[in-house]
Amino acid sequence: MEDFLIGLSTAMMTQNLLACLAGVFLGTAIGVIPGIGALAAISLLLPVTFAMDPTTGIVMLAGVYYGAEYGDSTASILLNLPGTPSNAITCLDGYPMAQKGEAGVALFMTTIASFVGGSIGILVLSALTPAIVKVGMAFGAVEYFAIIVFCFVAVATIGGSDPKKNFVMVALGALLGTVGLDIYDGADRYSFGSHNLIDGLSLVPVAMGLFGLSEIIMSIRDGEQRHMRHKISFKSMLPSAQQWKRSFWPMLRGAASGCFFGPLPGTGPSVSTILAYANEKKLSRRPEEFGKGAIEGVAAPESANNAAVQTAFVPTLSLGIPGTPTMAIMIGALMIHGIVPGPMLMSNEPQLFWGLVASFWIGNVLLLVINIPLIGLWVSFLNVPYRLLYPAIIILICVGSYSLKNSTFDVLVMLVVGVAAYGLRRHGFLPAPLLIGFVLSPMLEENFRRAMIMGRGEVSYLFDSPISIVTWLLTLGMVLSVLYRHQLKRLAARSLGDTTKTENH
C-alpha cells in the first residue's frame, strides 16, 4: 500500500497529469481513425518523450495505448471498421445497435465497460503481479496451442451464424495467415514470386477490406438509407435498467477473462475478447440475439479488452517480455530512457513502476470524463448522408491501408479482400471468424511446431500438461454441444415435416 501511495503522488505531479491527459486524448482521437492504431501512434510519439523525464514519457505513451484501444471501439460501433482483432468482436453487436438507433447507448456502455475492465485490471496488476507472472510462465507451446485451437472452435459458435460456415471462414483466415516466409526454415509460401508477399499479408488492409469496404458495398447494393436526424441528449445515451442488469455480470466476467489472458505473451486482448464474447453467448438466456445488437455482446468484450490492455504490462514490466508489438515499443522506450524492464524493476525503480500503475487508474478516469461528453459528437457522424459519408470512409480506409508501409500493394489487398468479403457475406459467411483465424494462425503454427520439436514428433505430447488437457476437454465439450444443437434442429425439422405431410393427407 505504501508503494502505491508513493506511485500515486508521482502520478499526481503536474507534468505527469498533463502527460497522461495528452496521451489519453491523442490516443482516443487517433483510435477513431480506421487503420491508425496504438502501435503507429506510439511509434510516432516516441521521439517526443526523449526530452521528458522517464516516468513522464512512459505515462504519456501508456495513455496513448489504452486511449487508442478505446477510440478504436468507436469506429467499430459506428462504422463497422475495427482496427484490431479485439475490436472486430465489438462489431458483431455494436454495429447492429448503431443501425437500430442505439449508437449512443452502445458507446456509453463501451465507456463504462472499458472503465470497469480497466479498473479491475489495474487492481489485479497492483495486487497479483507476482502470481500472474508465475501463471504466465507455466504456459508453454503445448498450452498455447491448445488455447488457440479452443479459440478457433469458440469463434465458430459466435455471431448467430452457421457454425459450419464459421469454421470455413476460420480455416480460410488461417490459410491467409500462412502467406510469406516460413518462420523456421525460410521457405517461400503462397507468394507467387511477388516480393510484396514475402512478409505476408498485413492486418490493417485485411481488416479494412473485410469490414469497411465490404460493408459499404453491401449497403450500396441493398439501397440502405440512414435516417437518424434526432437530437442526442444525455438521457437518450443512458442504457435502460434492463440493459444495465444484462450488462453487469458480463462486464465482470469479461474483466476476469482480460485479467487472465492479458499477461500471457501473444494472447492479450485478442484472445480474451473472443472468449469473453463466446462465454456470454453460452450463458445467455437469449443467445439468438447475439450478432443482432445484444448489449452483452458489447459490454463483455470491451471490459475484457481494457482489462487485458492493463494487465499486458505485467510481463512487460516484470519479466521484460513483450506480449504484443505495442509492448515491444514500450520496452524500447524504457531502455532508451536507461531503464531495464525485468524482475528487478519493482525494487530498483519503485517510483516509476508504481507511478505508472497509478497513472493507469488516473488515465481510466480521464477516459470516462473525456469520452462521455464526446458521445454525442461521435453519434452525429451517423447523421451524415451516405453520399458524403461513404467517400470519406473509403478515403480513410485507403489512407489507413497505405500508411502502414507506404505501399499501394496494401491498398490493392484491401480492395481484393473487400470485394471477396462482400461475395462471402452475401452467402451468409461472417467476416469476424476469418480475421481471428488470420491473426491467430501464425501463433498456432509456431506453437505446434515448437511442441512437436520438444515432444520429438510425438502427438501425445500435446496432451502432456494438465492445463492443455483441461483446454482440450473444454474444446471437445464445445464441439459436442454444437453437434447436439445441430441434431436437435434436424429432429425438429423432420418432426415438422412429418406433421405437415400428415395434415396434407
Secondary structure, DSSP 8 states (H G I E B T S, - for coil): -HHHHHHHHHHTSHHHHHHHHHHHHHHHHHHHSTT--HHHHHHHHGGGGGGS-HHHHHHHHHHHHHHHHHHHHHHHHHHS--SSHHHHHHHHHHHHHHHTT-HHHHHHHHHHHHHHHHHHHHHHHHHSHHHHHHHHHT--HHHHHHHHHHHHHHHTT-TTS-HHHHHHHHHHHHHHTT-EE-TTT--EES-TT-GGGTT---HHHHHIIIIIIHHHHHHHHHT------S---HHHHS--HHHHHHHHHHHHHHHHHHHHHTTSTTTHHHHHHHHHHHHHHHH-S-GGGTTS--THHHHHHHHHHHHHHHHTHHHHHHT---SSHHHHHHHHHHHHTT---STTHHHH-HHHHHHHHHHHHHHHHHHHHHHHHHHHHHHHGGGS-HHHHHHHHHHHHHHHHHHHHT-HHHHHHHHHHHHHHHHHHHTT--HHHHHHHHHHHHHHHHHHHHHHHHTTT-GGGGG-SHHHHHHHHHHHHHHHHHHHHHHHHHHHHHHHHHHHHHHH-
